């Protein structure tokens, strides 16, 4: 099946705009996860693809506020929805599906309650990305460059919370199954870290 031109525009744009550069890998991994979770389900792949690739636009450098005080209160979702709608329309994305993309992005975070299957697929996949080895890497890379995480010790509560609470928020059975080995990896990492460093992690 020939890939839609708008999809190429989405990927090229996110590749260019994802800063720091390591943020780009999240999108292709997330889409692969979401489609794997959704195997055998009836969902709109145009909506899923667009929502997955655009959902974090407002957290990229150049799209979020630079001022630390303003950044601390920044909600990237409204910006992402508005900007995504403009960009997708310009790239020829089907007009009648824009609202469904916005709906999926609006409720993609773990505390949210998505109402559409595309939104649930995006949210479940996004939760999986916070678990396992990938979840550890995505968080540790923020140490020292994100004011919330000045030290290695500062990320431990986030990783512990992910292991203890995020799996219970996953909705779809296929995603729940996929979460089990990821949680085991995360718990093993936290145990090893405690054994090796104790309270001297820094």
C-alpha positions in Angstrom: 0.0 0.0 0.0 1.4 3.4 -1.0 2.2 5.6 2.0 0.3 8.9 2.1 2.3 12.0 1.3 1.1 13.7 4.5 2.7 10.9 6.5 6.1 11.7 5.0 5.5 15.3 5.8 4.7 14.4 9.5 7.8 12.3 9.9 10.1 14.8 8.2 8.7 17.6 10.4 9.0 15.8 13.7 12.5 14.6 12.8 13.5 18.2 12.3 11.7 19.6 15.3 12.3 16.9 17.9 14.8 18.6 20.2 16.8 17.4 22.1 17.5 14.9 19.3 16.8 11.9 21.5 13.2 12.8 21.6 12.7 11.7 18.0 12.9 7.9 18.8 9.8 8.0 20.9 7.5 8.5 18.0 8.4 5.5 15.8 8.6 3.3 18.8 5.3 4.5 20.0 3.6 4.0 16.7 5.0 0.4 16.5 3.7 -0.3 20.0 0.3 1.2 19.4 -0.2 -0.8 16.2 1.0 -4.0 18.0 -1.4 -3.4 20.8 -4.2 -2.8 18.3 -3.7 -5.9 16.2 -7.1 -7.3 15.3 -9.0 -4.2 16.4 -10.9 -1.8 14.2 -9.3 1.7 14.5 -8.5 4.5 12.0 -4.8 4.2 11.3 -4.6 7.7 9.8 -5.9 9.1 13.1 -3.6 6.9 15.2 -0.5 7.7 13.1 -1.1 11.5 13.2 -1.8 11.5 16.9 1.2 9.4 17.8 3.6 11.4 15.8 2.3 14.8 16.8 1.3 14.3 20.4 4.5 15.6 22.0 5.1 18.6 19.7 4.6 21.1 22.6 7.4 19.6 24.7 10.1 20.1 22.1 12.6 22.9 22.4 11.4 25.8 20.3 7.8 24.9 20.9 7.7 25.2 24.7 8.5 28.3 26.8 12.1 29.1 27.6 11.5 30.9 30.8 11.8 28.4 33.7 8.8 29.9 35.6 6.6 29.8 32.5 7.8 26.4 31.7 6.9 25.0 35.1 3.3 25.7 34.5 3.3 24.8 30.8 0.5 22.5 29.5 1.8 21.3 26.2 -1.5 19.7 25.1 -3.6 22.7 24.0 -0.6 24.0 22.0 0.0 20.6 20.5 -3.6 20.2 19.4 -3.8 23.7 17.9 -0.5 23.5 16.1 -1.1 19.9 14.9 -4.4 20.9 13.4 -2.8 23.7 11.4 0.1 21.5 10.2 -1.9 18.5 9.3 -4.4 20.5 7.4 -1.5 22.1 5.4 0.0 18.7 4.6 -3.3 17.3 3.2 -4.5 15.2 6.1 -8.2 14.4 5.8 -10.1 17.3 7.2 -12.9 15.1 8.6 -10.4 13.3 10.8 -8.8 16.3 12.5 -11.1 16.3 15.5 -10.4 12.7 16.2 -6.7 13.4 16.2 -7.2 16.2 18.6 -9.3 14.0 20.8 -6.6 11.3 21.0 -3.9 13.9 21.8 -6.1 15.6 24.4 -6.3 12.4 26.5 -2.9 10.7 25.8 -1.4 11.1 29.3 -1.6 8.4 32.0 -4.0 10.4 34.2 -6.4 10.9 31.3 -9.5 9.0 30.3 -9.6 8.7 26.5 -13.0 8.0 24.8 -11.8 6.7 21.4 -9.9 3.5 20.6 -7.2 5.6 18.9 -6.8 7.5 22.1 -6.7 4.4 24.2 -4.0 2.9 21.9 -1.9 6.0 22.1 -2.2 6.3 25.9 -1.5 2.6 26.6 1.5 2.7 24.3 2.7 5.9 25.9 2.5 4.2 29.4 4.5 1.2 28.1 7.2 3.7 26.9 7.6 4.8 30.5 8.3 1.2 31.7 11.2 -1.2 31.1 14.7 -0.4 29.8 13.3 2.3 27.4 11.5 4.0 30.3 14.8 4.1 32.3 16.8 5.5 29.4 14.2 8.2 28.6 14.2 9.4 32.2 17.9 9.2 33.0 18.8 11.2 29.9 16.9 14.1 31.5 19.2 14.2 34.5 21.1 17.5 34.6 19.3 19.1 31.6 15.8 19.1 33.1 15.4 21.3 36.2 13.1 18.7 37.7 16.0 16.2 37.8 19.2 17.7 39.0 20.7 14.4 40.2 20.4 10.7 39.6 18.6 10.3 43.0 15.9 12.7 41.8 14.6 10.3 39.2 14.2 7.3 41.5 10.8 8.3 42.8 9.5 8.7 39.3 10.8 5.3 38.3 9.4 3.7 41.4 6.0 5.3 40.8 6.1 4.1 37.2 6.7 0.5 38.4 4.1 0.6 41.1 1.2 2.6 39.6 1.4 2.9 35.8 0.7 -0.7 34.9 -2.7 -0.5 36.7 -3.7 2.3 34.4 -3.3 0.3 31.2 -6.7 -0.6 29.7 -6.2 -3.0 26.8 -5.4 -6.7 27.5 -2.7 -6.9 24.9 -1.0 -3.9 26.4 -1.3 -5.3 29.9 0.5 -8.5 28.7 3.2 -6.4 27.1 3.7 -4.4 30.3 4.6 -7.5 32.5 8.2 -8.0 31.2 8.8 -4.3 31.2 7.8 -3.9 34.8 10.1 -6.8 35.7 13.0 -5.1 34.0 12.2 -1.8 35.8 11.9 -3.4 39.2 15.2 -5.4 38.6 16.9 -2.2 37.6 15.7 -0.4 40.8 16.7 -3.3 43.0 20.2 -3.5 41.4 20.6 0.3 41.8 19.8 0.1 45.5 22.2 -2.9 46.0 25.0 -1.1 44.2 24.6 2.5 45.4 22.3 2.4 48.5 21.8 6.0 49.5 25.0 7.2 47.8 23.7 7.5 44.3 24.0 11.2 44.3 
